[in-house]
Each structure stands twice: as structure tokens, then as C-alpha cells.
Amino acid sequence: MGLQQKHPLSRRHFCLCCMTGAAFAATGSWLTPRQAYAEARGLVTLIKDSAASSPVSAYKLRGNVTVLEGSGGNIAVLTGADGKLLVDAGISVARSQLTQALSSLGPETVTHLINTHWHFDHASGNDWLHSVGAKIIAHENTRKHLSEIQRVEDWDYNFLPSPAGAIPSEVISANRTLKLNGASIELKPYRPAHTDGDVSVIFGEADILHTGDTYWNGIYPFIDYSTGGSIDGMIAASDANLAAATDNTIIIPGHGKPVSNTSELKEFRDMLVDIRDKVATLKKAGRTFEETVAAKPTAAHDAKWGQFVIDPPFFTKLVYAGV
Ligand SMILES: [Zn+2]
């Protein structure tokens, strides 16, 4: 069954990672083409407005781990007497819905926040979460990107430096294990994949893996070449995710249906490899980007993976750039 049947997509699922695709999709529905160009930057506002009013849903997993969906990237929460630990912070304007969802999981304050990478739909909640007591931990490149003006070419957007409270106070560049609420929480940096600051988080006893945006469940992923991402990095990260998981592991993707498993992850990896090979063959044969899109190298996968805002031509562009 397709993602769209089980899990209806709506405007609330738009996220910054999908912004170029959203602009494209929007031209037919809720913006005229002229407006789409004029308001390319206004999409951030649209996405924020959408996140501000969208509901946040909670799915209890196991071992006191819950996943929250509805504010940008999927957020994992570990609860317990030591305080709550969050994996990703969502979009800042969803603060009230997130606060409500977090309260429903218990009275403890948020003491720790791990960013899987620097993108707005995963880290723009950093400032308010820090203001209520969260220590922020991330890859050293995530701190760098949050501290500086950051241009993302594919979004045609310049992000301003984050406020001081939003900057991670603790950075990692190698594996690191935390102990909290009786759980072992392992942070593992990837080689550059979706960005150059991706980190996975493994809840050891509960056997749960949060992949950040190295894995999008059932939808073509965004790849951020502006900050070190690449298709080959995404494939290598998928292999690392598969090596870290067993058939029993619950996998939380950065985007898409928030509770996943190794067989769905394997399908994602195989889709990336197949499209990468087809696009590389066309590019090596001298095809331009337009000719490559016209050859439809994603055709076998579009019905399943191309129904979200990263559409087949845009995903082809992201692969073509890296082969
Ligand atoms: Zn992202």
C-alpha cells in the first residue's frame, strides 16, 4: 500500500527540505507562477504558517521512546526521571503544539536535545528548547552551519545565523554514548550524506534507530549539496543504517511515515542505487540534464516514491549533480 493511502499527505507535511518542490507543486494549486517566483522566499513563511497551525501526533514505540510527527522532521523523545531527551527540535512556530505533546508524555523538563543536522525543520526549535533547559548536542559542522549565514542553492535562500541559545554547546566528530533514564543513547556521525553534519541516534536497549534525513520513508529525499550532501553519500549512509539495524529494529526516518523498519529502509536504499546507476549511465553518455530528465530514469519508482513534493525531475536533478 502506498504512503499516500495509509497516511494522507497534506500541506502540514511541507517542510523546508522540500521547499523547491513545494514551490513547483504550488504553482498549480495555491500560488500562480508569477507569485511563485515573486514569493520563492515567502515559502519559508508559508511553511512556518503551516507548521504553526498543524497538529503534532505522538506514536509510542518502546523503552520510553515516542516519536512526534507534524513539526518538520520526525522528533524522537526519550522520557524518564532524568528529564526528556529529544532528537531534533522541529520548526520553532510549532512550540505550543510540541509543548502540549511533550507534557502529555510526563511532567519532566527537556534536559537534552540532539540535532541530526542543521536544517531549519530540524533545528529552528533549538532556541526555545534551550530556553526551557535543554543542552544541545550536534555534529561540529551543524554548529558551524547554525552559527554562520548559510546559503542553500536549491532553495535559493540565505539562512541567517541562529541566536546564541540555539547554538549547540556540545559538539561531536566521532561516536559518543550518553546514559540517561537508564538508556544507552549512541550518537554516530555519518560521512557526508544529506549534509556534512548528519548524526544518527540509537536507543540501545529499545533497539530504535533515528536516521535523521539520511532516510525518507516512502518519498524521494532532498539532498543538500550546498552543505556537503551527495547521492553517493546518501547511499553510503543507507548502507550504514542497514548495518546498524536488524529485523527487530524500529527505524525513525527524518521524513515520511514515522515508524519504519529494515525492509522499508532496504527498499529506499535499492531505489537510490537504481536511480543513481541510470542517471550516471545517461550522464556518462553525454546527456544534458534536460535530456536526462526526458529519459525518465526514475520512471520505475515514481508511483511509489514520487508522490510527495520532491518530484521526479527535482530528484533527478539532485542525483545528476552528484554523478
Ligand atoms: Zn534536512
Boltz pocket constraint, residues with backbone or C-beta under 6 A from the ligand:
constraints:
  - pocket:
      binder: B
      contacts: [[A, 17], [A, 117], [A, 119], [A, 194], [A, 213]]
      max_distance: 6.0
